[in-house]
């Protein structure tokens, strides 16, 4: 990978089951390091990276001009509990989140809504991965898809 990335974040990106042609939703992308690394690592994937912070999205866009220009990467400023697919958007194959309060128990009041939004954005067999496993764990979306 040419993106400068921490060892922990590299382990997480490498643990994702990325395959050619996948659509990936990154939740809580911060400055976009993982999103850039995924686009560089996997052939022919598309990543939509979201974050509630406008500052983080500005930083991510500034550091990702080539990946954005390639059409493989897009950023949006939106909280996961407010995220919705556009009418013409395809569902995602997988989603992942690292240190997102609505998904790791820090903000449980937002968790149910976040899971519903993620479930509706994923394909029927799509999976949600969060940090905290070795290095990732799958969160059940039964009842949300």
C-alpha positions as CSV (number, residue, x, y, z in Angstrom):
1,X,0.0,0.0,0.0
2,X,1.2,3.5,-0.8
3,X,-1.1,5.2,1.7
4,X,0.7,5.9,5.0
5,X,-1.3,3.8,7.4
6,X,-0.8,2.6,11.0
7,X,-0.1,-1.1,11.7
8,X,-3.5,-1.5,13.5
9,X,-5.5,0.1,10.6
10,X,-3.5,-1.9,8.1
11,X,-4.5,-5.1,9.9
12,X,-8.1,-4.1,9.9
13,X,-8.1,-3.3,6.1
14,X,-6.3,-6.6,5.4
15,X,-8.9,-8.5,7.5
16,X,-11.8,-7.2,5.4
17,X,-13.0,-9.8,2.8
18,X,-12.5,-7.5,-0.1
19,X,-13.1,-8.9,-3.6
20,X,-13.1,-7.5,-7.1
21,X,-16.2,-5.5,-7.9
22,X,-17.4,-5.0,-4.3
23,X,-19.2,-1.9,-3.0
24,X,-17.9,-1.0,0.5
25,X,-19.4,1.4,3.0
26,X,-17.0,2.8,5.5
27,X,-18.7,4.4,8.6
28,X,-16.7,7.0,10.5
29,X,-13.9,7.4,8.0
30,X,-12.1,10.2,9.7
31,X,-9.4,11.6,7.4
32,X,-9.9,8.7,4.9
33,X,-6.8,6.6,5.5
34,X,-8.6,3.2,5.4
35,X,-10.7,4.2,2.4
36,X,-7.7,5.1,0.4
37,X,-5.9,1.9,1.5
38,X,-8.8,-0.2,0.4
39,X,-9.0,1.4,-3.0
40,X,-5.3,0.8,-3.5
41,X,-5.4,-2.8,-2.2
42,X,-8.4,-4.2,-4.0
43,X,-9.1,-4.4,-7.7
44,X,-12.2,-2.6,-9.1
45,X,-13.9,-1.8,-5.8
46,X,-16.0,1.3,-4.9
47,X,-15.8,2.8,-1.4
48,X,-18.3,5.3,0.0
49,X,-16.8,6.7,3.2
50,X,-19.0,8.6,5.6
51,X,-18.3,10.7,8.7
52,X,-20.4,13.1,10.8
53,X,-17.5,15.5,10.9
54,X,-17.3,18.1,8.2
55,X,-13.7,18.7,9.1
56,X,-12.8,15.0,8.7
57,X,-14.5,14.9,5.3
58,X,-12.6,18.0,4.2
59,X,-9.3,16.3,5.2
60,X,-10.3,13.0,3.6
61,X,-11.2,14.7,0.3
62,X,-8.0,16.8,0.3
63,X,-5.9,13.6,0.8
64,X,-7.8,11.5,-1.8
65,X,-7.9,13.5,-4.9
66,X,-6.5,10.8,-7.2
67,X,-8.8,8.1,-5.8
68,X,-11.9,10.3,-6.0
69,X,-11.0,11.2,-9.6
70,X,-10.7,7.5,-10.4
71,X,-14.4,7.1,-9.5
72,X,-13.5,4.4,-6.9
73,X,-13.9,6.6,-3.8
74,X,-16.5,9.0,-2.6
75,X,-17.0,10.8,0.7
76,X,-20.1,12.2,2.3
77,X,-20.7,14.2,5.5
78,X,-23.5,12.3,7.3
79,X,-24.0,10.5,10.6
80,X,-24.6,6.8,10.3
81,X,-28.0,7.1,12.0
82,X,-29.0,9.6,9.2
83,X,-27.5,7.8,6.2
84,X,-29.7,6.7,3.4
85,X,-29.0,5.3,0.0
86,X,-29.9,7.6,-2.9
87,X,-32.8,6.4,-5.1
88,X,-30.3,5.4,-7.9
89,X,-27.6,3.9,-5.6
90,X,-26.9,0.2,-5.5
91,X,-26.7,-1.6,-2.2
92,X,-23.3,-2.4,-0.6
93,X,-21.6,-5.7,-0.2
94,X,-20.1,-4.9,3.2
95,X,-19.8,-2.1,5.7
96,X,-17.2,-1.5,8.4
97,X,-16.7,0.9,11.3
98,X,-13.8,1.6,13.6
99,X,-14.5,3.3,16.9
100,X,-18.0,4.5,16.0
101,X,-19.9,5.3,19.1
102,X,-23.3,4.3,17.8
103,X,-22.0,0.8,17.1
104,X,-19.5,0.1,19.9
105,X,-21.9,0.8,22.8
106,X,-20.7,4.3,23.6
107,X,-24.0,5.8,22.3
108,X,-26.6,3.0,22.5
109,X,-29.5,5.4,21.9
110,X,-28.2,5.8,18.3
111,X,-27.3,2.1,17.9
112,X,-30.7,0.8,16.8
113,X,-31.2,3.5,14.2
114,X,-27.7,3.1,13.0
115,X,-28.1,-0.7,12.5
116,X,-31.4,-0.1,10.7
117,X,-29.7,2.4,8.3
118,X,-26.8,0.1,7.7
119,X,-29.1,-3.0,7.2
120,X,-31.1,-1.1,4.6
121,X,-28.0,0.0,2.7
122,X,-26.5,-3.5,2.5
123,X,-27.3,-6.4,0.2
124,X,-29.2,-9.2,1.8
125,X,-26.0,-11.2,2.5
126,X,-24.0,-8.1,3.3
127,X,-22.1,-8.0,6.5
128,X,-21.1,-5.3,9.0
129,X,-17.6,-5.5,10.6
130,X,-16.5,-3.4,13.5
131,X,-13.2,-3.3,15.4
132,X,-12.8,-5.2,18.6
133,X,-12.3,-8.7,17.3
134,X,-9.0,-10.1,16.1
135,X,-9.0,-7.5,14.6
136,X,-12.6,-7.4,13.4
137,X,-15.9,-8.9,14.5
138,X,-19.2,-9.2,12.6
139,X,-22.3,-7.5,14.0
140,X,-25.5,-9.3,13.4
141,X,-28.0,-7.5,11.2
142,X,-30.8,-10.0,11.6
143,X,-34.0,-8.1,11.6
144,X,-32.4,-5.0,10.0
145,X,-32.0,-6.4,6.4
